[in-house]
Amino acid sequence: MTEIAFVETTVLADALLKRGVRRKAARAALARYTRTLLPAYAIREFRVGPLYNYCWLHNKLASSGSYAAALDALHSLSMTPRRYRVATALEALTAVAARFGKEGFEAAQAKHPEAQNSDALLANYYRTAVRSLVLCAWASRRKLTTDVVVPLACLPETAPRLRRGLLELEPRDCRPIGECSMAGEFRRRKKELALLRTANEKLPETGEQKRRGKALRALTRTPKREVTPVVCRNLGDAVFSLLAPAKAVILTTNRRDHEPLAAALGKSVETP
């Protein structure tokens, strides 16, 4: 087995935000390698995706003051294109539920004596627990691996902050001055991007696959064209195959999507 792992976003999220089996599996997997390399692109995806969704859940609990109302909001989202936020929020609720089960109802009441009923009590308990998860995860993002590599000059790493009871995560995404700071890297890798494009065309058609294909076409057909944050964002999984060192394995929980792309460049994938 190789001694170097190139860490993908799903492993980062499991190790920092999840609890129980998934957290243990992610951290045990990281411990298998002598060196673990976390690209800044994974931090970007983590910030835009899971961390933002946890903040959204916190703010829904805070603004409504009702656990039932937050669940109702999740139910409404499940029937929209933002249904992936629902899955992440449910994972947050599951993580907190395990803690609630250990501490018990009386301990929760002692922590939140201001709650007027059980619905408000649950909202306050889950809100504060989710906030703790968010703040601790962000503070630990660069401590999880041996190295953080391939920096993104346009990535803001401002910490989430509490303002008027709500968690702010602004700016949420990259703020490039001019074009994407990865543009030069993409232009140097035109042949590899072409291989990734061919591999992507063979994958089952999904919204993500189509967006990635569009970005790969733009980079290979018109390499001198300005690279926008949207193109960089839509590359998604392809970025890890592109940037991973030849001697490293890509460590991800999403082997199905990453393996065909990695194989196109002679690279391998492992799961926790």
C-alpha positions in Angstrom: 0.0 0.0 0.0 1.2 3.5 -0.8 2.3 5.7 2.1 0.7 8.9 0.7 -3.0 9.7 0.6 -4.6 12.6 -1.3 -7.6 13.4 0.8 -11.0 14.2 -0.8 -13.8 16.3 0.6 -16.0 13.4 1.8 -13.3 12.1 4.1 -12.6 15.6 5.4 -16.3 16.0 6.2 -16.7 12.6 7.8 -13.6 13.2 10.0 -14.7 16.7 11.1 -18.5 16.8 11.2 -19.7 13.2 11.6 -19.9 11.1 14.7 -19.8 7.4 15.4 -18.8 4.8 12.8 -18.1 7.3 9.9 -15.9 9.5 11.9 -13.9 6.6 13.3 -13.5 5.1 9.8 -12.3 8.4 8.3 -9.8 9.0 11.1 -8.6 5.4 11.1 -8.1 5.6 7.3 -6.0 8.8 7.6 -3.8 7.1 10.3 -2.9 4.4 7.8 -0.7 6.7 5.8 2.7 8.3 6.5 1.6 11.4 4.7 -1.9 12.8 4.2 -2.2 15.6 1.7 -5.3 17.9 1.8 -5.7 20.1 -1.2 -7.2 23.5 -0.5 -9.9 22.6 -3.1 -11.3 20.1 -0.6 -11.5 22.9 2.0 -13.3 25.0 -0.5 -15.8 22.2 -1.2 -16.2 21.5 2.5 -17.0 25.2 3.1 -19.4 25.6 0.3 -21.2 22.3 0.9 -21.3 20.5 4.3 -20.2 23.3 6.5 -22.6 25.8 4.9 -25.5 23.3 5.2 -24.8 22.8 8.9 -24.9 26.6 9.3 -28.2 26.6 7.5 -29.6 24.1 9.9 -28.3 26.0 12.9 -29.9 29.2 11.7 -33.2 27.5 10.9 -33.4 26.2 14.5 -32.3 29.6 15.9 -34.8 31.7 13.8 -37.8 29.5 14.3 -37.1 28.5 17.9 -38.8 25.2 17.1 -37.4 21.8 16.4 -40.6 20.8 14.6 -40.5 23.9 12.4 -36.9 23.0 11.4 -38.0 19.5 10.5 -40.8 20.9 8.4 -38.4 23.2 6.6 -36.3 20.1 5.8 -39.3 18.3 4.5 -40.1 21.2 2.2 -36.5 21.2 0.9 -36.6 17.5 0.1 -38.8 18.1 -2.8 -36.6 20.8 -4.4 -33.2 20.8 -6.2 -31.7 21.5 -2.8 -32.5 18.1 -1.5 -28.8 17.4 -0.9 -28.9 19.9 1.8 -31.5 17.8 3.5 -29.2 14.8 3.6 -26.4 16.8 5.2 -28.8 18.4 7.7 -30.1 14.9 8.7 -26.6 13.8 9.3 -26.1 16.7 11.6 -29.3 15.8 13.5 -28.2 12.2 13.7 -24.8 13.2 15.2 -26.5 15.4 17.8 -29.1 12.8 18.6 -26.4 10.4 19.7 -25.1 13.0 22.1 -28.6 13.8 23.3 -29.2 10.1 23.9 -26.2 9.9 26.1 -26.8 13.0 28.1 -30.6 12.6 28.6 -33.5 14.9 28.8 -32.8 16.2 32.3 -29.2 17.2 31.3 -30.7 19.1 28.3 -33.1 20.9 30.6 -30.3 21.9 32.9 -28.4 23.4 29.9 -31.4 25.3 28.6 -33.7 26.3 31.5 -35.1 29.1 29.3 -37.0 26.7 27.1 -40.7 26.9 27.7 -41.6 23.5 26.2 -40.0 20.3 24.8 -40.1 21.6 21.2 -38.1 24.8 22.2 -35.8 22.7 24.4 -34.9 20.4 21.5 -34.4 23.4 19.2 -32.0 25.0 21.7 -30.2 21.8 22.4 -29.7 20.9 18.7 -28.8 24.5 17.8 -26.0 24.8 20.3 -24.7 21.4 19.5 -24.6 22.0 15.7 -22.9 25.4 16.3 -20.2 23.6 18.3 -19.8 21.1 15.5 -19.4 23.9 13.0 -16.9 25.9 14.9 -14.8 22.9 16.0 -14.7 21.5 12.5 -13.6 24.7 10.9 -10.9 25.3 13.5 -9.6 21.7 12.9 -9.7 21.7 9.1 -5.9 22.3 8.6 -4.9 20.1 11.6 -6.4 16.8 10.3 -3.7 15.9 7.7 0.1 16.2 7.6 0.0 18.8 4.8 -2.3 21.2 3.1 -1.3 21.5 -0.5 -2.2 23.3 -3.8 -3.2 26.6 -2.1 -6.1 28.6 -3.5 -5.3 32.3 -3.4 -8.9 33.2 -4.1 -10.3 31.1 -1.2 -11.4 33.1 1.8 -10.9 31.2 5.0 -12.7 33.5 7.3 -14.2 31.6 10.3 -17.9 31.2 10.8 -19.1 33.8 13.3 -22.2 34.2 15.4 -24.1 37.4 14.8 -27.5 38.2 16.3 -27.9 34.5 17.1 -27.2 33.3 13.5 -24.0 31.7 12.1 -22.6 33.7 9.2 -20.3 32.0 6.7 -19.4 34.9 4.4 -18.0 35.0 1.9 -19.2 31.5 1.2 -17.2 30.8 -1.9 -14.1 31.9 -3.7 -13.5 35.6 -4.4 -10.9 35.7 -7.2 -9.2 38.9 -8.3 -9.4 38.5 -12.0 -9.8 34.8 -13.0 -9.7 31.6 -11.0 -6.3 31.1 -9.2 -6.3 27.5 -10.6 -6.3 28.8 -14.2 -2.6 28.4 -14.7 -2.7 24.8 -13.4 -5.5 23.9 -15.7 -3.7 25.3 -18.7 -0.6 23.3 -18.0 -2.6 20.1 -17.8 -4.5 20.3 -21.1 -3.7 16.7 -22.1 -4.8 15.3 -18.7 -8.0 17.3 -18.9 -8.7 15.8 -22.3 -8.3 12.3 -20.8 -10.6 13.2 -17.9 -13.2 14.5 -20.4 -13.2 11.2 -22.3 -13.6 9.3 -19.0 -16.4 11.6 -17.8 -18.3 11.0 -21.0 -18.5 7.3 -20.2 -20.0 7.8 -16.8 -23.8 7.6 -16.1 -25.5 10.9 -17.0 -26.3 12.9 -14.0 -26.5 16.7 -13.3 -23.0 16.6 -11.7 -21.6 14.6 -14.6 -23.1 17.0 -17.2 -21.7 20.1 -15.4 -18.3 18.5 -15.1 -18.4 17.6 -18.8 -19.3 21.2 -19.7 -16.4 22.5 -17.6 -13.9 20.0 -19.1 -15.0 20.9 -22.7 -14.5 24.6 -21.9 -11.0 24.0 -20.6 -9.9 21.7 -23.5 -11.5 23.5 -26.4 -10.8 27.1 -25.4 -7.9 26.9 -22.9 -7.1 30.6 -23.2 -10.5 31.6 -22.2 -11.0 33.1 -18.8 -11.5 30.4 -16.1 -14.4 31.4 -13.9 -15.2 30.2 -10.4 -18.2 28.4 -11.9 -15.9 26.3 -14.2 -13.6 25.5 -11.3 -16.5 24.5 -9.1 -18.1 22.3 -11.7 -15.0 20.3 -12.3 -15.6 18.8 -8.8 -14.2 15.2 -8.6 -12.0 15.7 -11.7 -9.8 18.2 -9.7 -8.7 15.5 -7.3 -7.7 13.1 -10.1 -5.9 16.0 -11.8 -4.0 17.2 -8.8 -3.2 14.0 -6.9 0.5 13.1 -7.0 1.3 10.0 -9.1 2.5 8.1 -6.0 -0.5 8.9 -3.9 -3.9 7.3 -3.7 -7.1 9.4 -3.6 -8.8 8.7 -0.3 -12.6 9.1 -0.7 -15.8 7.6 0.4 -17.2 8.1 -3.1 -15.2 5.4 -5.0 -17.9 5.0 -7.7 -17.4 8.5 -9.1 -13.7 9.0 -8.5 -12.3 5.7 -9.6 -13.1 6.0 -13.4 -11.6 9.5 -13.5 -8.5 8.6 -11.5 -7.9 5.5 -13.7 -7.9 7.7 -16.8 -4.7 9.3 -15.4 -3.2 6.1 -14.1 -4.0 6.9 -10.5 -5.8 4.8 -7.8 -8.5 5.3 -5.3 -9.0 3.9 -1.8 -11.8 4.1 0.7 -11.8 4.3 4.5 
